[in-house]
Amino acid sequence: MAAEMEQSTPGETVARREERSPTNWIATIRLRDNTEIPCTVKDVSKSGAKIGVPGSQVLPDVFMLRIIGRDFLCLVRLAWRRGDYAGVRIERVGKVPKAPGTEDGSRFSSGGQPEAGGIGVPSRKRGISNF
């Protein structure tokens, strides 16, 4: 792949190993204490990503990054931080665990319809009201 060049600061050019693809994915950062911080993924490559997260939010050196609507979770290492953006190196990628009791992790029955009661809640059968 051709190396991509990015302007980091005026007069400084950073060489990239892989080409980055622009995205606008919604994601969450999960810390060791299970705190979740909403963020966005602005671009991604095979080895890293640029995420949007408030500059006031302190980030550890290593954390989990989950892309909402996808079935994977990444272990990432903080590479740089500038204002409301951070660069991360992807160290490991794994699948998001499936919800208990379902084959595909969804809360829908095999017919593609929600279970009785909706959102996985069993229906309470009621008789005819006296009112």
C-alpha positions in Angstrom: 0.0 0.0 0.0 1.1 3.5 -0.6 2.2 5.5 2.4 -0.2 8.2 3.4 1.1 11.6 4.5 -0.6 13.7 7.1 0.1 17.2 8.3 0.5 16.9 12.0 1.7 20.4 12.9 2.9 23.2 10.6 6.0 22.1 8.9 5.9 18.5 10.2 4.8 15.6 7.9 4.0 12.2 9.4 4.3 9.1 7.2 1.6 6.5 7.5 2.2 2.7 6.9 -1.4 2.1 5.7 -3.9 4.2 3.9 -6.7 5.5 6.2 -10.3 5.3 5.3 -12.6 8.1 6.5 -15.5 7.0 8.8 -18.0 8.6 11.1 -18.7 5.6 13.3 -20.2 6.0 16.8 -18.2 4.1 19.4 -17.5 3.8 23.1 -14.3 3.7 25.1 -14.4 1.1 27.9 -12.1 1.7 30.8 -10.9 -1.0 33.3 -13.5 0.1 35.9 -16.2 -0.5 33.2 -16.8 3.2 32.7 -18.0 3.9 29.1 -17.1 7.1 27.3 -19.0 7.9 24.0 -16.7 8.8 21.1 -16.6 8.8 17.3 -14.1 7.1 15.0 -13.1 9.6 12.3 -10.8 7.4 10.3 -9.4 3.9 10.4 -6.6 1.7 9.0 -5.5 -1.8 9.6 -3.2 -0.8 12.4 -4.9 2.3 13.9 -7.6 4.9 14.1 -8.3 8.5 14.8 -11.1 9.0 17.4 -13.0 12.1 18.5 -13.3 12.5 22.3 -13.5 15.7 24.4 -10.0 17.0 25.2 -11.1 17.3 28.8 -11.5 13.5 29.0 -8.5 11.8 30.4 -7.6 8.6 28.6 -5.4 5.8 29.9 -2.5 4.4 27.8 -4.5 1.2 26.9 -8.3 0.8 26.7 -11.1 -1.1 24.8 -12.8 0.5 21.8 -16.2 -0.8 20.7 -17.7 0.3 17.4 -21.5 0.5 17.9 -23.4 -1.7 15.3 -20.4 -3.9 14.6 -19.5 -7.2 16.1 -16.0 -6.4 17.2 -14.1 -4.9 20.1 -10.5 -3.6 19.8 -7.8 -3.4 22.4 -6.0 -0.1 21.6 -3.0 1.9 22.8 -3.0 5.7 22.9 -0.5 7.0 20.3 -1.1 10.7 20.4 -3.6 13.3 21.7 -4.4 16.8 20.2 -7.4 18.7 21.4 -10.6 16.7 20.8 -8.9 14.0 18.8 -6.7 11.0 19.7 -4.8 8.5 17.7 -4.8 4.9 18.7 -2.9 1.8 17.6 -5.0 -1.3 17.3 -3.3 -4.1 19.3 -5.9 -6.8 19.2 -9.4 -7.3 17.7 -12.0 -9.6 19.1 -15.7 -10.4 18.7 -18.3 -8.8 20.9 -19.8 -11.6 23.1 -23.3 -12.7 22.1 -26.2 -12.1 24.4 -27.0 -15.1 26.6 -29.7 -17.4 25.3 -29.5 -16.3 21.6 -27.5 -17.7 18.7 -26.8 -14.5 17.0 -26.9 -12.1 19.9 -30.1 -10.4 18.8 -33.3 -10.3 20.8 -35.4 -11.6 18.0 -36.8 -15.1 17.5 -36.0 -17.1 14.5 -39.0 -15.7 12.6 -37.5 -12.2 12.7 -40.2 -10.9 15.0 -39.6 -9.6 18.5 -40.4 -12.1 21.3 -43.7 -11.7 23.0 -43.7 -8.5 25.0 -41.0 -6.9 22.9 -37.4 -6.3 23.7 -37.0 -9.8 25.0 -39.6 -9.3 27.8 -42.1 -12.2 28.0 -45.7 -11.2 27.5 -48.1 -11.2 30.4 -51.3 -12.9 29.2 -54.4 -11.0 30.4 -58.0 -12.0 30.4 -60.8 -9.7 29.4 -61.1 -6.6 31.6 -64.1 -6.1 33.7 -64.1 -2.3 33.0 
